[in-house]
Amino acid sequence: MHKEKGLIEIQIDSLLQGTNELEFICDAADFNDPKLIDAGFRGEIHIEVTAEKSDTEITVIIRTRVEADLICDICLAPVTKELTGSYRIFYVYNDHTGVSIDGSDEFRLLEKNAESLDITEDIRETLLLSVPMKVTCTDNPDCRLYSGAREEKQNGDAEKSQWQESLEKLKNKYR
């Protein structure tokens, strides 16, 4: 059965013993995954891979950097952020029997005669995990909620609303 070549592969036979530094650049559209497009990734995705090869294993550290067009969860203003992510994978050669890999995504068995490591899926997951759960635009002047909060801080404690006074009472009660 013929396996389709992955988008990002590391050729094992070209790795030297010790630390190997690799760089890849691609686009979100190259992954053919609508989740990456929907996440707002734009421009080039910069991928730095550190592969440390020994006689028993290959440790791969993936670091991603990409700009994403996001939307503020508070005011719905457009926000552009640089997102970074990292992930570590341990590929252990199959002929070493002392290794237990049950249930761990970070440890994988590797055949001694394997030619390459396909890390495309790992990079895709690293990119998706780098998307923040909550997006806010604290420095964006279009965010009316935060600009209003700044004005209140500048006015001082002269005028406190009823809910702010209630919060102060609760805070003092539980001190």
N, C-alpha and C positions, 0 to 999 in steps of 0.2 A: 504494500500500500504506500503510495507517494504522499508525503506530508508537504503541505504548502509552506514555503519559506516565510518565516516571520519578518515583521517589519524591522525589528531590532534584534540582532543576534550577535553573540560573542563567539568567535571561533576559538575553541579550546586549544587546538594545536598551535595557535599563534601566541598564546599566553606564555610568558616566561615565569619561572619560579619566582615568587615574591610578589611585589605590588605592581599592577598594571593600570595605567590611567587611560580611559577611553572617553571620547566625547561624541555625541550624536546631536543632530538638529533635525527636527521634523515639524510638521503642522498637525493640528488636531484632526483635520480632514483625512490625513494619511491613515488613521486608525480605523476608519469606517465604522465609527461608533457614534450614534446620535447623542449619547449622554455627554460626550466631551464637547460637542458643538453646543448643546443646550446649556452646559455649564458656563459658557461664555468665553472659552479660551480663544485667543486671537493671536495672530503672529506666530513667530517661531517658538517651538518648545525646545529649550536647551536641556540636554540630559548629560550629566557627568556620571560615569560608571568607574568605580574602583574595584578591580578584580584581584584578589589576593589568592594566588595559587600555591598549594603545597602538595605533598605526596598523597595526602588523605582526603583533602577537600579543596573547594574553591569558594571563597567568601566574596559575595558581590554586594556592593553598596551602591544604591541608585539615588541620585540627587536630581530633582527636576526644578526648573525655573521657567515660568511663563506668565505673561500678562493676561488678565481676564477682565472682561466687561461684565460687571455685576450690577445689581440694583439694590439700593438701600432698603432695608426691611422696614424702616420707619417712615421715610418720606417718598420712597420710590424714585429717587433721583439716580441717574446713572453714576456708577463708581468704577474706576479702573484701578485694579490692584495687581501688584506682582505677587504671585503665589509660589511658594516653595514647598517641596516635599522631599522626604527621604524614606528609604526602605532598605533593609538588610536581609539577604538570603544566604543560607549556607547549603551548598551542594556537596554532599558527602558521597564518595565513591562507594558503589554497591558492594564491593568485595570486603569491606570492613564490617564485620559482624557485630562489633561491640556498640553499634550506634542504634538507638531507639528513636524513631521519627514519628511515632503515632500521634496524630491529631495536631501537628504543628505545621503551620503554613510557611514558617521561616526555614525549616529544614526539608531538603529534598534529596532523594536518592539519585545518583548519577551513574550511568553505566560507564565502565572503564573505557569502552571503545566509542563513546559519544563524541561527535565532531563539533557540535555547537550548543550553546545555551540560548534558547529563545526567551528573552525577557520582555517581550512586547506587552503581554498581559500584566506583568508586574508594574511596568511603567504606566500603563493605563490606570491601574488601581491607585498607584501613587499620586497621579494627577487628580483623580476624583477625590481622594482623601485630603488633598491640599485645599479644596474648596471650603471656606469657612462656613460653619453652621449658621452664623448670624453675621450679616453685613451691615455696617453702619458707616455713615459719612460724616465723621466728627469735624473734618476740615473743609467740608463742602459748603459754600455759602448758600447753595440752593436748598439745603435741609432746614426747613422752617422751624422744626422742633428744636434742633440744637441752637440755632441762632436766637430763638426766643429764650432758651435757658441761659445763654450767655448774657442777654440783656437783663434778666432777672438777677444774675449774680452781680452785675455792675450796679444795679439799683440798691443792692445791699438788703439788709433785713428790715428795711423801713416798712415795706408792705408785704405781709405774708398772707397767703390765701388760707382759707379755712382748712383745706386738706393738708397743707404744709404744717399748720399748727397742730393738727391731729397727729401727724407723723412725729412731730417733735415730742408730744406727750407720750406716745407709745415708746419712742426711743428712750426717753428719760425713765419710763416705768420699768423697762427691762435692763437697766444698767446696774 
